[in-house]
Amino acid sequence: MAQFDTFIEGPGALKENEEILLTVRDLTPGTHKYNVRYVRCLVSSDPKAYPQELAIRYGRGQLAAQPYSIKIVEDVQRIPAKYL
């Protein structure tokens, strides 16, 4: 199972069960661990609602008590390809 984390401003800052844009860090063991991705995703406070685990961190890195779940719909490219 893939694992991700993200930083948010505080409790209640995420819209649940709606497509949102979010910057996540990949925590899945392997060669791509800690890669940052900008994604369109669905997030839920129910850890079993979506297939991947999402750890929520607040402003100073404090970890939320309960893990969330996330479904990544697509990766969003921040910088247009002509500039890469």
DORO-914101 format. One record per residue: residue in one letter; x, y, z of N, C-alpha, C, O in turn; chain. Coordinates in steps of 0.2 Angstrom, whole numbers. Example, Ala and Ser with C-alpha at 12.3 -4.5 7.8 and 13.67 -1.06 7.14 Angstrom:
// DORO-914101
A|66|-28|39|62|-22|39|66|-16|39|71|-17|42|A
S|64|-11|35|68|-5|36|64|0|39|67|6|40|A
// end
This chain:
// DORO-914101
M|4|-6|0|0|0|0|4|6|0|9|7|4|A
A|3|11|-4|6|17|-5|5|22|1|-1|22|4|A
Q|10|25|4|9|30|9|11|37|7|17|37|4|A
F|8|42|10|9|49|8|9|53|14|5|51|19|A
D|12|59|14|10|64|19|9|70|16|12|72|11|A
T|6|75|20|5|82|18|5|86|24|4|84|29|A
F|6|93|22|6|98|28|0|102|26|-1|104|21|A
I|-4|104|32|-10|108|31|-10|113|37|-6|112|41|A
E|-14|118|36|-14|124|41|-17|122|48|-14|124|53|A
G|-22|117|48|-24|115|54|-30|111|53|-32|109|48|A
P|-33|108|59|-39|103|58|-44|107|54|-46|113|55|A
G|-48|103|50|-53|105|46|-51|109|40|-55|112|36|A
A|-45|109|38|-42|113|32|-43|109|26|-43|112|20|A
L|-44|103|26|-45|99|20|-53|98|19|-57|96|23|A
K|-54|98|12|-61|96|10|-61|89|9|-57|86|5|A
E|-66|85|12|-66|78|11|-71|76|6|-76|79|5|A
N|-69|71|3|-73|67|-3|-75|72|-8|-80|71|-12|A
E|-70|77|-10|-71|81|-16|-64|81|-19|-59|81|-15|A
E|-64|82|-25|-57|83|-29|-54|89|-27|-57|94|-27|A
I|-48|89|-24|-44|94|-22|-37|94|-25|-35|88|-27|A
L|-33|99|-26|-26|99|-27|-22|99|-21|-24|103|-16|A
L|-17|95|-21|-13|94|-14|-6|92|-16|-5|88|-21|A
T|-2|95|-12|5|93|-13|7|87|-8|5|88|-2|A
V|9|82|-10|10|76|-6|17|74|-6|20|74|-12|A
R|20|70|-1|26|68|-1|25|60|-1|22|57|4|A
D|29|56|-5|28|49|-6|33|46|0|39|47|0|A
L|29|42|4|33|39|10|34|31|9|36|28|13|A
T|32|29|3|32|22|1|39|20|1|43|23|-3|A
P|41|14|4|48|12|4|50|11|-3|46|8|-7|A
G|56|12|-5|59|11|-12|63|17|-14|64|22|-11|A
T|65|17|-21|69|22|-24|66|29|-24|69|34|-25|A
H|59|29|-24|56|36|-25|53|39|-18|49|43|-18|A
K|56|36|-13|53|38|-6|55|46|-6|61|48|-7|A
Y|51|50|-3|51|57|-2|51|61|-8|52|67|-7|A
N|49|58|-14|47|62|-19|41|66|-18|36|64|-15|A
V|41|73|-20|35|77|-19|31|77|-26|34|78|-31|A
R|25|76|-25|20|76|-31|15|81|-29|12|82|-24|A
Y|12|85|-35|7|89|-34|1|85|-38|2|84|-44|A
V|-4|84|-34|-9|79|-37|-16|82|-36|-18|86|-32|A
R|-21|79|-40|-28|80|-40|-30|74|-36|-29|68|-39|A
C|-34|74|-30|-35|68|-26|-42|69|-23|-45|74|-22|A
L|-44|63|-20|-49|63|-15|-46|61|-8|-42|57|-8|A
V|-49|64|-3|-46|63|4|-52|62|8|-57|65|8|A
S|-51|57|13|-56|56|18|-53|55|25|-47|52|25|A
S|-56|57|30|-54|55|37|-55|48|39|-52|46|44|A
D|-59|44|35|-59|37|36|-53|34|33|-53|34|27|A
P|-49|30|37|-43|27|34|-44|22|29|-40|20|26|A
K|-50|19|29|-52|14|24|-56|16|18|-58|12|14|A
A|-57|22|17|-62|25|12|-58|24|5|-61|23|0|A
Y|-52|26|5|-48|26|-1|-42|21|0|-40|19|5|A
P|-39|19|-6|-34|14|-6|-27|15|-3|-23|11|-1|A
Q|-25|22|-2|-19|24|0|-19|27|7|-24|31|8|A
E|-14|27|11|-14|30|17|-11|37|17|-6|38|13|A
L|-14|42|20|-11|49|20|-10|51|27|-15|51|31|A
A|-4|53|29|-3|56|36|-3|63|35|0|66|31|A
I|-7|66|40|-8|73|40|-3|77|45|-2|74|51|A
R|1|82|43|5|85|47|3|93|48|1|95|42|A
Y|4|96|53|2|103|54|8|107|54|13|104|52|A
G|7|113|54|12|118|53|19|117|55|24|118|51|A
R|20|115|61|27|113|64|29|106|63|34|104|66|A
G|25|102|59|27|95|58|23|90|63|24|84|62|A
Q|19|93|67|15|88|72|11|84|68|7|86|63|A
L|11|77|69|7|72|66|0|72|69|-1|72|75|A
A|-5|72|64|-12|71|67|-13|64|70|-9|59|68|A
A|-17|64|75|-18|58|79|-20|52|74|-18|46|75|A
Q|-24|53|69|-27|47|65|-25|48|58|-25|54|55|A
P|-23|43|55|-21|43|47|-28|44|43|-33|42|45|A
Y|-27|47|38|-32|48|33|-31|44|27|-26|40|27|A
S|-36|43|22|-34|40|16|-35|44|10|-38|49|10|A
I|-32|42|5|-31|46|-1|-32|42|-7|-29|36|-8|A
K|-35|45|-12|-35|42|-19|-33|47|-24|-36|52|-25|A
I|-27|46|-27|-24|50|-32|-27|49|-39|-27|44|-41|A
V|-31|55|-41|-34|54|-47|-29|55|-53|-29|52|-58|A
E|-25|60|-52|-20|62|-57|-14|66|-55|-15|70|-50|A
D|-8|65|-58|-3|70|-56|-4|76|-60|-6|76|-66|A
V|-3|82|-57|-4|88|-60|3|91|-61|7|92|-57|A
Q|5|94|-67|11|97|-69|11|104|-67|7|108|-70|A
R|15|106|-62|15|113|-60|18|118|-65|16|123|-67|A
I|24|115|-68|28|120|-73|26|117|-80|27|111|-81|A
P|24|122|-84|23|119|-91|29|116|-94|34|118|-93|A
A|28|111|-98|33|107|-101|38|111|-105|44|109|-105|A
K|36|116|-108|40|120|-112|46|124|-108|51|126|-111|A
Y|45|124|-101|50|127|-97|55|122|-94|60|124|-91|A
L|53|115|-95|57|110|-92|63|109|-96|67|104|-94|A
// end
